[in-house]
Amino acid sequence: MRFLLPSAGIIVGIIHLLPLAGVLGADRLASLYGIAFDEPKTVIPMRHRAVLFGLLGDF
């Protein structure tokens, strides 16, 4: 039981770090989500989302 919570925290952190690769651009976002992000109006919020998930995973 002593190792269960730290292990779960590490796993959750890794899961939240995976979308961080979306910061690299629209092509990387498209490969992560399987959706074409053609308009800049959709790319910017998705990159922001990737940064926030990265910060959450880092925490």
PQR file with spaces between the fields and no chain letter, atoms N, CA, C, O and H, PARSE charges and radii, in Angstrom:
ATOM       1  N    MET     1       0.824   -1.193    0.000 -0.4000 1.5000
ATOM       2  CA   MET     1       0.000    0.000    0.000 -0.0000 2.0000
ATOM       3  C    MET     1       0.870    1.259    0.000  0.5500 1.7000
ATOM       4  O    MET     1       0.464    2.312   -0.492 -0.5500 1.4000
ATOM       5  N    ARG     2       2.068    1.129    0.559 -0.4000 1.5000
ATOM       6  CA   ARG     2       2.951    2.271    0.660 -0.0000 2.0000
ATOM       7  C    ARG     2       3.439    2.745   -0.696  0.5500 1.7000
ATOM       8  O    ARG     2       3.735    3.928   -0.871 -0.5500 1.4000
ATOM       9  H    ARG     2       2.398    0.274    0.959  0.4000 1.0000
ATOM      10  N    PHE     3       3.525    1.845   -1.647 -0.4000 1.5000
ATOM      11  CA   PHE     3       4.016    2.196   -2.982 -0.0000 2.0000
ATOM      12  C    PHE     3       2.895    2.420   -3.985  0.5500 1.7000
ATOM      13  O    PHE     3       3.158    2.805   -5.124 -0.5500 1.4000
ATOM      14  H    PHE     3       3.285    0.885   -1.504  0.4000 1.0000
ATOM      15  N    LEU     4       1.673    2.192   -3.592 -0.4000 1.5000
ATOM      16  CA   LEU     4       0.542    2.312   -4.502 -0.0000 2.0000
ATOM      17  C    LEU     4       0.289    3.765   -4.921  0.5500 1.7000
ATOM      18  O    LEU     4       0.145    4.037   -6.113 -0.5500 1.4000
ATOM      19  H    LEU     4       1.459    1.880   -2.667  0.4000 1.0000
ATOM      20  N    LEU     5       0.234    4.683   -3.990 -0.4000 1.5000
ATOM      21  CA   LEU     5      -0.041    6.080   -4.322 -0.0000 2.0000
ATOM      22  C    LEU     5       1.092    6.734   -5.112  0.5500 1.7000
ATOM      23  O    LEU     5       0.814    7.420   -6.096 -0.5500 1.4000
ATOM      24  H    LEU     5       0.351    4.462   -3.022  0.4000 1.0000
ATOM      25  N    PRO     6       2.351    6.553   -4.727 -0.5600 1.5000
ATOM      26  CA   PRO     6       3.415    7.126   -5.563  0.2800 2.0000
ATOM      27  C    PRO     6       3.457    6.524   -6.974  0.5500 1.7000
ATOM      28  O    PRO     6       3.728    7.233   -7.943 -0.5500 1.4000
ATOM      29  N    SER     7       3.194    5.247   -7.085 -0.4000 1.5000
ATOM      30  CA   SER     7       3.167    4.604   -8.404 -0.0000 2.0000
ATOM      31  C    SER     7       2.029    5.151   -9.249  0.5500 1.7000
ATOM      32  O    SER     7       2.201    5.414  -10.439 -0.5500 1.4000
ATOM      33  H    SER     7       2.974    4.671   -6.298  0.4000 1.0000
ATOM      34  N    ALA     8       0.873    5.321   -8.635 -0.4000 1.5000
ATOM      35  CA   ALA     8      -0.271    5.881   -9.362 -0.0000 2.0000
ATOM      36  C    ALA     8       0.019    7.318   -9.785  0.5500 1.7000
ATOM      37  O    ALA     8      -0.363    7.723  -10.883 -0.5500 1.4000
ATOM      38  H    ALA     8       0.733    5.108   -7.668  0.4000 1.0000
ATOM      39  N    GLY     9       0.682    8.086   -8.941 -0.4000 1.5000
ATOM      40  CA   GLY     9       1.043    9.452   -9.285 -0.0000 2.0000
ATOM      41  C    GLY     9       2.003    9.524  -10.459  0.5500 1.7000
ATOM      42  O    GLY     9       1.876   10.397  -11.318 -0.5500 1.4000
ATOM      43  H    GLY     9       0.993    7.756   -8.049  0.4000 1.0000
ATOM      44  N    ILE    10       2.959    8.615  -10.499 -0.4000 1.5000
ATOM      45  CA   ILE    10       3.906    8.569  -11.617 -0.0000 2.0000
ATOM      46  C    ILE    10       3.198    8.195  -12.907  0.5500 1.7000
ATOM      47  O    ILE    10       3.466    8.785  -13.954 -0.5500 1.4000
ATOM      48  H    ILE    10       3.063    7.906   -9.801  0.4000 1.0000
ATOM      49  N    ILE    11       2.309    7.236  -12.846 -0.4000 1.5000
ATOM      50  CA   ILE    11       1.570    6.812  -14.040 -0.0000 2.0000
ATOM      51  C    ILE    11       0.687    7.948  -14.555  0.5500 1.7000
ATOM      52  O    ILE    11       0.643    8.194  -15.761 -0.5500 1.4000
ATOM      53  H    ILE    11       2.091    6.757  -11.996  0.4000 1.0000
ATOM      54  N    VAL    12      -0.010    8.635  -13.668 -0.4000 1.5000
ATOM      55  CA   VAL    12      -0.863    9.758  -14.065 -0.0000 2.0000
ATOM      56  C    VAL    12      -0.014   10.883  -14.653  0.5500 1.7000
ATOM      57  O    VAL    12      -0.415   11.519  -15.628 -0.5500 1.4000
ATOM      58  H    VAL    12       0.026    8.435  -12.689  0.4000 1.0000
ATOM      59  N    GLY    13       1.146   11.129  -14.071 -0.4000 1.5000
ATOM      60  CA   GLY    13       2.046   12.148  -14.607 -0.0000 2.0000
ATOM      61  C    GLY    13       2.515   11.829  -16.012  0.5500 1.7000
ATOM      62  O    GLY    13       2.568   12.713  -16.867 -0.5500 1.4000
ATOM      63  H    GLY    13       1.472   10.612  -13.280  0.4000 1.0000
ATOM      64  N    ILE    14       2.853   10.585  -16.255 -0.4000 1.5000
ATOM      65  CA   ILE    14       3.290   10.172  -17.600 -0.0000 2.0000
ATOM      66  C    ILE    14       2.153   10.325  -18.599  0.5500 1.7000
ATOM      67  O    ILE    14       2.371   10.775  -19.724 -0.5500 1.4000
ATOM      68  H    ILE    14       2.809    9.867  -15.560  0.4000 1.0000
ATOM      69  N    ILE    15       0.949    9.957  -18.198 -0.4000 1.5000
ATOM      70  CA   ILE    15      -0.203   10.095  -19.086 -0.0000 2.0000
ATOM      71  C    ILE    15      -0.426   11.554  -19.449  0.5500 1.7000
ATOM      72  O    ILE    15      -0.766   11.860  -20.592 -0.5500 1.4000
ATOM      73  H    ILE    15       0.772    9.591  -17.284  0.4000 1.0000
ATOM      74  N    HIS    16      -0.240   12.458  -18.493 -0.4000 1.5000
ATOM      75  CA   HIS    16      -0.445   13.876  -18.765 -0.0000 2.0000
ATOM      76  C    HIS    16       0.713   14.499  -19.537  0.5500 1.7000
ATOM      77  O    HIS    16       0.544   15.567  -20.124 -0.5500 1.4000
ATOM      78  H    HIS    16       0.036   12.209  -17.565  0.4000 1.0000
ATOM      79  N    LEU    17       1.870   13.873  -19.554 -0.4000 1.5000
ATOM      80  CA   LEU    17       2.998   14.402  -20.316 -0.0000 2.0000
ATOM      81  C    LEU    17       2.926   14.029  -21.797  0.5500 1.7000
ATOM      82  O    LEU    17       3.568   14.682  -22.619 -0.5500 1.4000
ATOM      83  H    LEU    17       2.008   13.005  -19.077  0.4000 1.0000
ATOM      84  N    LEU    18       2.172   13.014  -22.150 -0.4000 1.5000
ATOM      85  CA   LEU    18       2.098   12.568  -23.543 -0.0000 2.0000
ATOM      86  C    LEU    18       1.585   13.648  -24.496  0.5500 1.7000
ATOM      87  O    LEU    18       2.161   13.798  -25.573 -0.5500 1.4000
ATOM      88  H    LEU    18       1.650   12.484  -21.482  0.4000 1.0000
ATOM      89  N    PRO    19       0.542   14.407  -24.168 -0.5600 1.5000
ATOM      90  CA   PRO    19       0.087   15.446  -25.100  0.2800 2.0000
ATOM      91  C    PRO    19       1.051   16.628  -25.241  0.5500 1.7000
ATOM      92  O    PRO    19       0.844   17.482  -26.103 -0.5500 1.4000
ATOM      93  N    LEU    20       2.084   16.694  -24.425 -0.4000 1.5000
ATOM      94  CA   LEU    20       3.038   17.802  -24.488 -0.0000 2.0000
ATOM      95  C    LEU    20       3.724   17.874  -25.848  0.5500 1.7000
ATOM      96  O    LEU    20       4.199   18.940  -26.241 -0.5500 1.4000
ATOM      97  H    LEU    20       2.252   16.001  -23.724  0.4000 1.0000
ATOM      98  N    ALA    21       3.782   16.779  -26.560 -0.4000 1.5000
ATOM      99  CA   ALA    21       4.390   16.781  -27.898 -0.0000 2.0000
ATOM     100  C    ALA    21       3.582   17.636  -28.877  0.5500 1.7000
ATOM     101  O    ALA    21       4.103   18.011  -29.927 -0.5500 1.4000
ATOM     102  H    ALA    21       3.396   15.913  -26.241  0.4000 1.0000
ATOM     103  N    GLY    22       2.349   17.946  -28.566 -0.4000 1.5000
ATOM     104  CA   GLY    22       1.516   18.779  -29.427 -0.0000 2.0000
ATOM     105  C    GLY    22       1.982   20.215  -29.516  0.5500 1.7000
ATOM     106  O    GLY    22       1.512   20.959  -30.377 -0.5500 1.4000
ATOM     107  H    GLY    22       1.926   17.641  -27.713  0.4000 1.0000
ATOM     108  N    VAL    23       2.888   20.623  -28.654 -0.4000 1.5000
ATOM     109  CA   VAL    23       3.424   21.977  -28.692 -0.0000 2.0000
ATOM     110  C    VAL    23       4.257   22.185  -29.961  0.5500 1.7000
ATOM     111  O    VAL    23       4.432   23.319  -30.405 -0.5500 1.4000
ATOM     112  H    VAL    23       3.269   20.019  -27.954  0.4000 1.0000
ATOM     113  N    LEU    24       4.759   21.123  -30.532 -0.4000 1.5000
ATOM     114  CA   LEU    24       5.648   21.210  -31.694 -0.0000 2.0000
ATOM     115  C    LEU    24       4.963   21.660  -32.968  0.5500 1.7000
ATOM     116  O    LEU    24       5.647   22.054  -33.912 -0.5500 1.4000
ATOM     117  H    LEU    24       4.617   20.201  -30.171  0.4000 1.0000
ATOM     118  N    GLY    25       3.644   21.618  -33.033 -0.4000 1.5000
ATOM     119  CA   GLY    25       2.952   22.133  -34.208 -0.0000 2.0000
ATOM     120  C    GLY    25       1.707   21.358  -34.568  0.5500 1.7000
ATOM     121  O    GLY    25       1.330   20.387  -33.912 -0.5500 1.4000
ATOM     122  H    GLY    25       3.089   21.297  -32.265  0.4000 1.0000
ATOM     123  N    ALA    26       1.073   21.830  -35.653 -0.4000 1.5000
ATOM     124  CA   ALA    26      -0.201   21.257  -36.086 -0.0000 2.0000
ATOM     125  C    ALA    26      -0.040   19.828  -36.597  0.5500 1.7000
ATOM     126  O    ALA    26      -0.938   19.005  -36.420 -0.5500 1.4000
ATOM     127  H    ALA    26       1.379   22.619  -36.186  0.4000 1.0000
ATOM     128  N    ASP    27       1.086   19.525  -37.223 -0.4000 1.5000
ATOM     129  CA   ASP    27       1.295   18.159  -37.718 -0.0000 2.0000
ATOM     130  C    ASP    27       1.369   17.163  -36.560  0.5500 1.7000
ATOM     131  O    ASP    27       0.812   16.068  -36.634 -0.5500 1.4000
ATOM     132  H    ASP    27       1.816   20.193  -37.366  0.4000 1.0000
ATOM     133  N    ARG    28       2.045   17.548  -35.518 -0.4000 1.5000
ATOM     134  CA   ARG    28       2.152   16.664  -34.350 -0.0000 2.0000
ATOM     135  C    ARG    28       0.801   16.528  -33.643  0.5500 1.7000
ATOM     136  O    ARG    28       0.455   15.446  -33.169 -0.5500 1.4000
ATOM     137  H    ARG    28       2.497   18.438  -35.458  0.4000 1.0000
ATOM     138  N    LEU    29       0.046   17.609  -33.573 -0.4000 1.5000
ATOM     139  CA   LEU    29      -1.297   17.537  -32.989 -0.0000 2.0000
ATOM     140  C    LEU    29      -2.186   16.601  -33.797  0.5500 1.7000
ATOM     141  O    LEU    29      -2.950   15.816  -33.235 -0.5500 1.4000
ATOM     142  H    LEU    29       0.326   18.488  -33.958  0.4000 1.0000
ATOM     143  N    ALA    30      -2.080   16.689  -35.118 -0.4000 1.5000
ATOM     144  CA   ALA    30      -2.892   15.822  -35.973 -0.0000 2.0000
ATOM     145  C    ALA    30      -2.540   14.362  -35.757  0.5500 1.7000
ATOM     146  O    ALA    30      -3.426   13.508  -35.763 -0.5500 1.4000
ATOM     147  H    ALA    30      -1.459   17.327  -35.575  0.4000 1.0000
ATOM     148  N    SER    31      -1.268   14.060  -35.567 -0.4000 1.5000
ATOM     149  CA   SER    31      -0.892   12.665  -35.338 -0.0000 2.0000
ATOM     150  C    SER    31      -1.322   12.181  -33.956  0.5500 1.7000
ATOM     151  O    SER    31      -1.616   10.999  -33.777 -0.5500 1.4000
ATOM     152  H    SER    31      -0.548   14.754  -35.562  0.4000 1.0000
ATOM     153  N    LEU    32      -1.360   13.080  -32.984 -0.4000 1.5000
ATOM     154  CA   LEU    32      -1.784   12.689  -31.634 -0.0000 2.0000
ATOM     155  C    LEU    32      -3.286   12.441  -31.538  0.5500 1.7000
ATOM     156  O    LEU    32      -3.724   11.471  -30.920 -0.5500 1.4000
ATOM     157  H    LEU    32      -1.121   14.040  -33.129  0.4000 1.0000
ATOM     158  N    TYR    33      -4.070   13.325  -32.155 -0.4000 1.5000
ATOM     159  CA   TYR    33      -5.517   13.273  -31.992 -0.0000 2.0000
ATOM     160  C    TYR    33      -6.247   12.664  -33.181  0.5500 1.7000
ATOM     161  O    TYR    33      -7.428   12.334  -33.069 -0.5500 1.4000
ATOM     162  H    TYR    33      -3.714   14.113  -32.657  0.4000 1.0000
ATOM     163  N    GLY    34      -5.573   12.509  -34.314 -0.4000 1.5000
ATOM     164  CA   GLY    34      -6.211   11.929  -35.486 -0.0000 2.0000
ATOM     165  C    GLY    34      -7.179   12.867  -36.180  0.5500 1.7000
ATOM     166  O    GLY    34      -8.042   12.423  -36.936 -0.5500 1.4000
ATOM     167  H    GLY    34      -4.614   12.777  -34.405  0.4000 1.0000
ATOM     168  N    ILE    35      -7.042   14.159  -35.930 -0.4000 1.5000
ATOM     169  CA   ILE    35      -7.906   15.180  -36.525 -0.0000 2.0000
ATOM     170  C    ILE    35      -7.011   16.217  -37.188  0.5500 1.7000
ATOM     171  O    ILE    35      -5.991   16.612  -36.624 -0.5500 1.4000
ATOM     172  H    ILE    35      -6.340   14.519  -35.315  0.4000 1.0000
ATOM     173  N    ALA    36      -7.386   16.657  -38.377 -0.4000 1.5000
ATOM     174  CA   ALA    36      -6.604   17.682  -39.064 -0.0000 2.0000
ATOM     175  C    ALA    36      -6.926   19.055  -38.470  0.5500 1.7000
ATOM     176  O    ALA    36      -8.088   19.458  -38.415 -0.5500 1.4000
ATOM     177  H    ALA    36      -8.215   16.336  -38.835  0.4000 1.0000
ATOM     178  N    PHE    37      -5.908   19.754  -38.036 -0.4000 1.5000
ATOM     179  CA   PHE    37      -6.057   21.105  -37.508 -0.0000 2.0000
ATOM     180  C    PHE    37      -5.561   22.067  -38.571  0.5500 1.7000
ATOM     181  O    PHE    37      -4.378   22.405  -38.613 -0.5500 1.4000
ATOM     182  H    PHE    37      -4.964   19.427  -38.080  0.4000 1.0000
ATOM     183  N    ASP    38      -6.467   22.506  -39.426 -0.4000 1.5000
ATOM     184  CA   ASP    38      -6.108   23.350  -40.558 -0.0000 2.0000
ATOM     185  C    ASP    38      -6.107   24.837  -40.214  0.5500 1.7000
ATOM     186  O    ASP    38      -5.302   25.599  -40.748 -0.5500 1.4000
ATOM     187  H    ASP    38      -7.428   22.232  -39.392  0.4000 1.0000
ATOM     188  N    GLU    39      -6.991   25.242  -39.338 -0.4000 1.5000
ATOM     189  CA   GLU    39      -7.138   26.660  -39.033 -0.0000 2.0000
ATOM     190  C    GLU    39      -6.293   27.044  -37.812  0.5500 1.7000
ATOM     191  O    GLU    39      -6.226   26.291  -36.840 -0.5500 1.4000
ATOM     192  H    GLU    39      -7.646   24.622  -38.903  0.4000 1.0000
ATOM     193  N    PRO    40      -5.657   28.204  -37.864 -0.5600 1.5000
ATOM     194  CA   PRO    40      -4.883   28.666  -36.709  0.2800 2.0000
ATOM     195  C    PRO    40      -5.740   28.887  -35.462  0.5500 1.7000
ATOM     196  O    PRO    40      -5.242   28.839  -34.338 -0.5500 1.4000
ATOM     197  N    LYS    41      -7.039   29.131  -35.677 -0.4000 1.5000
ATOM     198  CA   LYS    41      -7.933   29.346  -34.533 -0.0000 2.0000
ATOM     199  C    LYS    41      -8.111   28.084  -33.699  0.5500 1.7000
ATOM     200  O    LYS    41      -8.455   28.171  -32.521 -0.5500 1.4000
ATOM     201  H    LYS    41      -7.444   29.171  -36.590  0.4000 1.0000
ATOM     202  N    THR    42      -7.887   26.933  -34.277 -0.4000 1.5000
ATOM     203  CA   THR    42      -7.991   25.693  -33.515 -0.0000 2.0000
ATOM     204  C    THR    42      -6.632   25.198  -33.049  0.5500 1.7000
ATOM     205  O    THR    42      -6.546   24.489  -32.046 -0.5500 1.4000
ATOM     206  H    THR    42      -7.607   26.862  -35.235  0.4000 1.0000
ATOM     207  N    VAL    43      -5.575   25.555  -33.754 -0.4000 1.5000
ATOM     208  CA   VAL    43      -4.240   25.089  -33.384 -0.0000 2.0000
ATOM     209  C    VAL    43      -3.774   25.759  -32.095  0.5500 1.7000
ATOM     210  O    VAL    43      -3.205   25.095  -31.228 -0.5500 1.4000
ATOM     211  H    VAL    43      -5.645   26.131  -34.569  0.4000 1.0000
ATOM     212  N    ILE    44      -4.003   27.040  -31.958 -0.4000 1.5000
ATOM     213  CA   ILE    44      -3.523   27.776  -30.783 -0.0000 2.0000
ATOM     214  C    ILE    44      -4.138   27.242  -29.475  0.5500 1.7000
ATOM     215  O    ILE    44      -3.396   27.005  -28.522 -0.5500 1.4000
ATOM     216  H    ILE    44      -4.466   27.579  -32.662  0.4000 1.0000
ATOM     217  N    PRO    45      -5.454   27.045  -29.393 -0.5600 1.5000
ATOM     218  CA   PRO    45      -5.992   26.480  -28.139  0.2800 2.0000
ATOM     219  C    PRO    45      -5.519   25.049  -27.869  0.5500 1.7000
ATOM     220  O    PRO    45      -5.335   24.665  -26.714 -0.5500 1.4000
ATOM     221  N    MET    46      -5.323   24.268  -28.918 -0.4000 1.5000
ATOM     222  CA   MET    46      -4.849   22.905  -28.709 -0.0000 2.0000
ATOM     223  C    MET    46      -3.396   22.888  -28.232  0.5500 1.7000
ATOM     224  O    MET    46      -3.024   22.045  -27.417 -0.5500 1.4000
ATOM     225  H    MET    46      -5.472   24.579  -29.856  0.4000 1.0000
ATOM     226  N    ARG    47      -2.584   23.801  -28.727 -0.4000 1.5000
ATOM     227  CA   ARG    47      -1.201   23.898  -28.237 -0.0000 2.0000
ATOM     228  C    ARG    47      -1.185   24.386  -26.795  0.5500 1.7000
ATOM     229  O    ARG    47      -0.368   23.935  -25.992 -0.5500 1.4000
ATOM     230  H    ARG    47      -2.887   24.486  -29.389  0.4000 1.0000
ATOM     231  N    HIS    48      -2.084   25.302  -26.468 -0.4000 1.5000
ATOM     232  CA   HIS    48      -2.216   25.778  -25.085 -0.0000 2.0000
ATOM     233  C    HIS    48      -2.631   24.629  -24.174  0.5500 1.7000
ATOM     234  O    HIS    48      -2.128   24.497  -23.058 -0.5500 1.4000
ATOM     235  H    HIS    48      -2.748   25.668  -27.120  0.4000 1.0000
ATOM     236  N    ARG    49      -3.539   23.811  -24.653 -0.4000 1.5000
ATOM     237  CA   ARG    49      -3.985   22.639  -23.896 -0.0000 2.0000
ATOM     238  C    ARG    49      -2.824   21.684  -23.655  0.5500 1.7000
ATOM     239  O    ARG    49      -2.696   21.109  -22.574 -0.5500 1.4000
ATOM     240  H    ARG    49      -3.947   23.919  -25.559  0.4000 1.0000
ATOM     241  N    ALA    50      -1.973   21.519  -24.678 -0.4000 1.5000
ATOM     242  CA   ALA    50      -0.813   20.641  -24.539 -0.0000 2.0000
ATOM     243  C    ALA    50       0.150   21.173  -23.479  0.5500 1.7000
ATOM     244  O    ALA    50       0.704   20.404  -22.694 -0.5500 1.4000
ATOM     245  H    ALA    50      -2.077   21.986  -25.556  0.4000 1.0000
ATOM     246  N    VAL    51       0.343   22.482  -23.460 -0.4000 1.5000
ATOM     247  CA   VAL    51       1.225   23.085  -22.449 -0.0000 2.0000
ATOM     248  C    VAL    51       0.646   22.884  -21.051  0.5500 1.7000
ATOM     249  O    VAL    51       1.377   22.546  -20.120 -0.5500 1.4000
ATOM     250  H    VAL    51      -0.107   23.107  -24.098  0.4000 1.0000
ATOM     251  N    LEU    52      -0.657   23.091  -20.900 -0.4000 1.5000
ATOM     252  CA   LEU    52      -1.276   22.918  -19.587 -0.0000 2.0000
ATOM     253  C    LEU    52      -1.208   21.463  -19.109  0.5500 1.7000
ATOM     254  O    LEU    52      -0.971   21.204  -17.929 -0.5500 1.4000
ATOM     255  H    LEU    52      -1.251   23.366  -21.657  0.4000 1.0000
ATOM     256  N    PHE    53      -1.414   20.527  -20.022 -0.4000 1.5000
ATOM     257  CA   PHE    53      -1.266   19.122  -19.638 -0.0000 2.0000
ATOM     258  C    PHE    53       0.174   18.811  -19.248  0.5500 1.7000
ATOM     259  O    PHE    53       0.417   18.042  -18.318 -0.5500 1.4000
ATOM     260  H    PHE    53      -1.606   20.737  -20.981  0.4000 1.0000
ATOM     261  N    GLY    54       1.133   19.412  -19.959 -0.4000 1.5000
ATOM     262  CA   GLY    54       2.536   19.212  -19.602 -0.0000 2.0000
ATOM     263  C    GLY    54       2.853   19.753  -18.222  0.5500 1.7000
ATOM     264  O    GLY    54       3.581   19.118  -17.460 -0.5500 1.4000
ATOM     265  H    GLY    54       0.936   20.038  -20.714  0.4000 1.0000
ATOM     266  N    LEU    55       2.315   20.922  -17.889 -0.4000 1.5000
ATOM     267  CA   LEU    55       2.532   21.484  -16.563 -0.0000 2.0000
ATOM     268  C    LEU    55       1.884   20.607  -15.484  0.5500 1.7000
ATOM     269  O    LEU    55       2.463   20.393  -14.419 -0.5500 1.4000
ATOM     270  H    LEU    55       1.723   21.438  -18.509  0.4000 1.0000
ATOM     271  N    LEU    56       0.703   20.112  -15.766 -0.4000 1.5000
ATOM     272  CA   LEU    56       0.014   19.247  -14.822 -0.0000 2.0000
ATOM     273  C    LEU    56       0.794   17.943  -14.625  0.5500 1.7000
ATOM     274  O    LEU    56       0.923   17.450  -13.505 -0.5500 1.4000
ATOM     275  H    LEU    56       0.233   20.285  -16.632  0.4000 1.0000
ATOM     276  N    GLY    57       1.304   17.399  -15.713 -0.4000 1.5000
ATOM     277  CA   GLY    57       2.092   16.168  -15.603 -0.0000 2.0000
ATOM     278  C    GLY    57       3.402   16.385  -14.882  0.5500 1.7000
ATOM     279  O    GLY    57       3.886   15.493  -14.184 -0.5500 1.4000
ATOM     280  H    GLY    57       1.199   17.800  -16.623  0.4000 1.0000
ATOM     281  N    ASP    58       3.983   17.564  -15.044 -0.4000 1.5000
ATOM     282  CA   ASP    58       5.237   17.886  -14.367 -0.0000 2.0000
ATOM     283  C    ASP    58       5.028   18.059  -12.863  0.5500 1.7000
ATOM     284  O    ASP    58       5.900   17.731  -12.058 -0.5500 1.4000
ATOM     285  H    ASP    58       3.590   18.288  -15.610  0.4000 1.0000
ATOM     286  N    PHE    59       3.868   18.576  -12.508 -0.4000 1.5000
ATOM     287  CA   PHE    59       3.561   18.782  -11.100 -0.0000 2.0000
ATOM     288  C    PHE    59       3.473   17.452  -10.384  0.5500 1.7000
ATOM     289  O    PHE    59       3.220   17.415   -9.180 -0.5500 1.4000
ATOM     290  H    PHE    59       3.160   18.842  -13.162  0.4000 1.0000
